[in-house]
Each structure stands twice: as structure tokens, then as C-alpha cells.
């Protein structure tokens, strides 16, 4: 893991409808650094601003005050430079495009040649262990397979940062656990920095180097929990270190709930 920052958020606030009767202070005085190559999860009570924070990093929203830098430049410039990919809870695939064509879409928009797109989409299908599904339509795939395609599409242009907003939230528990293992494999193979929003305590503890716990709205960084589980496997879920990490996250969440 690099000592360089992939993300630096400094004194960031986000206020919706500022100055109006329906003003909402979503985030207040957020300060957070994420190192290159880290896997960081954001967790907190519903409505605490987790997704808003992710959108500030991804330049889908602008901070009302403060700054967000991605790889030493503004989040806006990082988006222009194609430094990150995004994956949401729903795969967001185009039903009329085959799987390979879905993966190739960002490359097509960025002017890659047809042959280069085809080569890259097959590389990504191999990465997410769907090598034979390029000719299928999304409706022919399971939910977990669709999310793998979504991850492949987000990584197709080799972004240095992957932003994920509850990508496994709609999956059944067994599929979700399998996808967590797959995501960790992809993360380790690519070296991509990951920021991951989740409501699941076990998921945050299992996946992350660090778990950022946000307070109730207006969201603030309540605590940052380091997690050191070594190489994660299915058996990690039975280890005492995993239970201890999940317990620490749970206790931090209980503490923030007492603030409400």
C-alpha cells in the first residue's frame, strides 16, 4: 500500500437547498484521507450522508464548503481524467446491449478501436470469472453475475479508484458473501483503491483495511477503525479477529446512535 493519498477531504460540508426552508445539512466538517491501494468502507445510520460523501469524491456533487482532492487534484479534474469508476446497488446495465458491449461502452465513448475494445472486454470477463458470457444479454444473468459485469465495466479503462455504493445490497446472503470474496480478489489483482458504502457491519469488517463510521445527520466522521485480518478467505468469517473487528464496528455504531 502506498503512502500517497488517493483521496483527501478537507473541512467539507454539504448542504442541500441552502438558505431555503427545506435546507438539509447532510455532511459537516468532513476530514478524511484514503491512501492509494486502500480498501475503505463507509458505514453509519441511515441518512447519515454515506452516499453523499461518495458522490462528493466522484464529482457527482460539489461540497458547499471545503475541498475534495483525488490523486492530488480536484475531484472534477479527476473525473475528467477518468481516474475512477463507479458501481451502484443496481448494476445499471443496458438490456439491449450484450454483456461484452456493456463492458465496452466506456471504451467506445473514449474512442477505443473496435479490436481493442473486444480484447479489453474479454480481459475483464476473465477477471470477473465470466469468460463465456460476453454474448449473453443482462436479463439472462443472475443478480450476482450482473454485478460482476458492472464491476468489469467500471474497471475496463483501468481507473485508479473504484467507488462502490452498496453494490451487493440487493443480493441474497450467500451470493453477497461470494461476491465479497470475488471483489477482494479483483482488488488484490488490480491494486485499485476502493471506497465502499455499506449498511452491513460484517461486510465492512470483512472487506476493509479501515472502516469509517459516520454520525447521524449532519454526518461527521465519528471514528475510523483499522482492520487487519490478513488474507481474507471464507474461513476468515469464523476467526476471532473477524468477530472482534465486527464487534468494534458495532460498538462504534451504537455510540453514534446514542447521539441521536
C-alpha positions in Angstrom: 0.0 0.0 0.0 1.3 3.4 -1.0 1.9 6.3 1.5 0.4 8.7 -1.1 -3.1 9.9 -0.7 -5.7 8.7 -3.3 -8.3 11.0 -1.6 -8.1 14.0 0.7 -11.3 15.5 2.1 -10.7 18.7 4.0 -13.3 20.5 6.1 -16.0 19.5 3.7 -19.7 20.4 4.2 -22.6 19.6 2.0 -25.9 21.5 2.4 -28.9 20.8 0.2 -31.3 23.7 -0.6 -29.1 26.1 1.3 -30.9 29.2 2.7 -34.4 27.7 2.0 -37.0 26.4 4.4 -36.2 22.9 3.4 -32.5 23.2 3.9 -30.7 20.0 4.8 -27.2 19.8 6.2 -26.1 16.4 5.0 -22.4 16.5 5.9 -20.4 18.7 8.3 -16.7 19.2 8.6 -15.6 16.0 7.0 -11.9 15.3 7.1 -10.6 12.1 5.7 -7.5 10.8 3.8 -7.5 7.5 1.9 -4.2 6.0 0.9 -3.5 4.6 -2.6 -4.4 0.9 -2.6 -6.5 1.0 0.5 -10.0 -0.5 0.8 -12.1 1.8 3.0 -15.7 1.3 3.9 -18.2 4.0 4.9 -20.9 2.9 7.4 -23.4 4.7 9.6 -27.1 5.2 10.4 -29.5 5.6 7.5 -29.4 9.2 6.2 -26.0 10.0 7.7 -24.6 11.0 4.3 -22.5 8.0 3.2 -23.7 8.1 -0.4 -23.4 11.9 -0.4 -19.8 11.6 0.7 -19.2 9.1 -2.1 -20.7 11.4 -4.6 -18.5 14.3 -3.5 -15.5 12.1 -4.2 -16.9 11.2 -7.6 -17.7 14.8 -8.5 -21.4 13.9 -8.8 -22.0 16.6 -6.1 -19.9 19.6 -5.1 -19.1 20.4 -1.5 -20.8 23.5 -0.1 -17.6 24.3 1.7 -14.2 22.7 2.0 -12.4 20.7 -0.7 -12.1 17.2 -2.1 -9.0 16.1 -3.9 -8.4 12.9 -5.8 -4.8 11.9 -6.6 -3.7 15.4 -5.8 -6.2 17.3 -8.0 -9.8 18.4 -7.7 -12.5 15.7 -7.9 -13.8 17.4 -11.0 -10.4 17.1 -12.7 -10.1 13.5 -11.6 -13.4 12.8 -13.3 -12.2 14.5 -16.5 -9.0 12.4 -16.3 -11.0 9.2 -15.9 -9.3 8.4 -12.6 -12.3 6.4 -11.1 -15.1 4.1 -11.9 -18.4 3.7 -10.0 -20.6 0.8 -9.1 -24.1 1.2 -7.6 -26.5 -1.1 -5.9 -28.2 -1.9 -9.2 -26.0 -3.0 -12.0 -27.3 -0.4 -14.4 -26.6 -2.5 -17.5 -28.3 -1.7 -20.8 -30.7 -4.6 -21.6 -30.4 -4.2 -25.4 -26.6 -4.5 -25.3 -24.9 -7.8 -24.9 -22.6 -8.3 -21.9 -19.4 -7.6 -23.8 -21.0 -4.5 -25.4 -21.9 -3.2 -21.9 -18.4 -3.6 -20.7 -17.1 -1.9 -23.9 -19.4 1.2 -23.6 -16.9 3.4 -21.6 -14.2 2.4 -24.0 -16.4 3.2 -27.0 -17.2 6.6 -25.6 -13.4 7.2 -25.1 -12.6 6.4 -28.7 -11.0 2.9 -28.4 -10.9 0.9 -31.6 -13.3 -2.0 -32.1 -10.5 -4.6 -31.8 -9.0 -3.0 -28.6 -12.5 -2.9 -27.1 -13.1 -6.5 -27.8 -9.7 -7.5 -26.4 -10.2 -5.5 -23.2 -13.8 -6.7 -22.6 -12.6 -10.3 -22.8 -9.8 -9.5 -20.3 -12.4 -8.0 -17.9 -14.7 -11.0 -18.4 -11.8 -13.2 -17.5 -11.0 -11.1 -14.4 -14.6 -11.4 -13.1 -14.7 -15.1 -14.0 -17.4 -14.8 -16.7 -15.2 -15.6 -19.7 -18.0 -17.3 -21.7 -20.8 -14.8 -21.1 -19.8 -11.9 -23.4 -22.6 -12.8 -25.9 -25.4 -13.0 -23.3 -27.9 -10.3 -22.6 -28.1 -8.9 -19.0 -31.5 -10.4 -18.4 -30.0 -13.9 -18.9 -27.7 -13.4 -15.9 -28.3 -13.7 -12.2 -28.1 -10.7 -10.0 -24.6 -11.6 -8.8 -23.4 -12.1 -12.4 -24.9 -8.7 -13.4 -22.9 -7.1 -10.6 -19.7 -8.7 -11.8 -20.4 -7.3 -15.3 -20.9 -3.9 -13.7 -17.6 -4.2 -11.9 -15.9 -5.3 -15.1 -17.3 -2.2 -16.9 -16.2 0.1 -14.1 -12.7 -1.3 -14.3 -12.4 -1.6 -18.1 -10.5 1.6 -18.5 -8.1 0.9 -15.6 -9.2 3.6 -13.2 -7.0 4.0 -10.1 -10.1 4.4 -7.8 -13.3 2.4 -7.6 -16.3 4.0 -5.8 -19.0 1.5 -4.8 -22.4 2.4 -3.3 -23.9 -0.7 -1.7 -23.2 -2.8 -4.7 -24.3 -6.1 -3.0 -27.2 -4.8 -1.1 -29.9 -6.4 -3.3 -28.2 -9.9 -3.3 -29.1 -12.8 -1.2 -26.7 -13.5 1.7 -24.8 -16.4 0.1 -24.3 -14.6 -3.2 -23.3 -11.5 -1.3 -20.6 -13.4 0.6 -19.3 -14.9 -2.6 -19.2 -11.5 -4.3 -17.2 -10.1 -1.4 -14.5 -12.8 -1.9 -14.5 -12.0 -5.6 -14.2 -8.3 -5.0 -11.2 -8.8 -2.7 -9.6 -11.0 -5.4 -10.1 -8.3 -8.0 -8.9 -5.6 -5.6 -5.7 -7.5 -4.9 -5.1 -8.3 -8.6 -5.6 -4.7 -9.8 -4.2 -2.7 -6.9 -7.2 -0.3 -7.3 -8.1 2.0 -4.3 -11.7 1.2 -3.2 -14.2 3.3 -1.3 -17.2 1.2 -0.4 -20.6 2.2 1.1 -22.4 -0.4 3.1 -25.1 -0.8 5.8 -23.7 -4.3 6.8 -21.3 -4.5 9.8 -19.9 -7.9 8.8 -19.4 -6.8 5.2 -17.5 -3.6 6.3 -15.3 -5.6 8.7 -14.6 -8.4 6.2 -13.7 -6.2 3.3 -11.8 -3.3 4.7 -8.4 -2.1 5.7 -10.3 0.7 7.5 -13.9 1.3 8.4 -15.1 4.9 8.6 -18.1 5.3 11.0 -20.3 8.4 10.3 -22.5 10.1 12.9 -26.2 10.8 12.3 -27.1 13.8 10.1 -25.3 16.0 9.7 -22.8 13.3 9.0 -19.4 13.7 10.6 -16.5 11.2 10.9 -17.2 9.7 14.4 -14.4 7.1 14.3 -12.0 5.3 12.0 -11.4 1.6 12.8 -8.3 -0.2 11.5 -8.9 -3.8 10.4 -6.1 -6.3 10.0 -7.3 -9.7 9.0 -4.5 -10.7 6.6 -5.6 -12.7 3.6 -9.4 -13.0 3.7 -10.9 -16.3 2.8 -14.3 -18.0 3.6 -12.7 -19.3 6.8 -11.9 -15.7 7.9 -15.6 -15.3 8.8 -15.0 -17.9 11.6 -11.9 -16.2 13.1 -11.9 -14.4 16.4 -10.1 -11.5 14.8 -13.1 -11.1 12.4 -15.6 -11.2 15.2 -13.5 -8.7 17.2 -13.4 -6.3 14.2 -17.1 -6.6 13.6 -17.8 -6.0 17.3 -15.6 -2.9 17.3 -17.6 -1.5 14.3 -20.9 -2.4 16.0 -19.9 -0.7 19.2 -19.0 2.5 17.3 -22.3 2.4 15.6 -24.1 2.0 18.9 -22.2 5.0 20.2 -23.3 7.2 17.3 -26.9 6.1 17.6 -26.8 7.3 21.2 -26.1 10.8 19.9 -29.4 10.9 18.1 
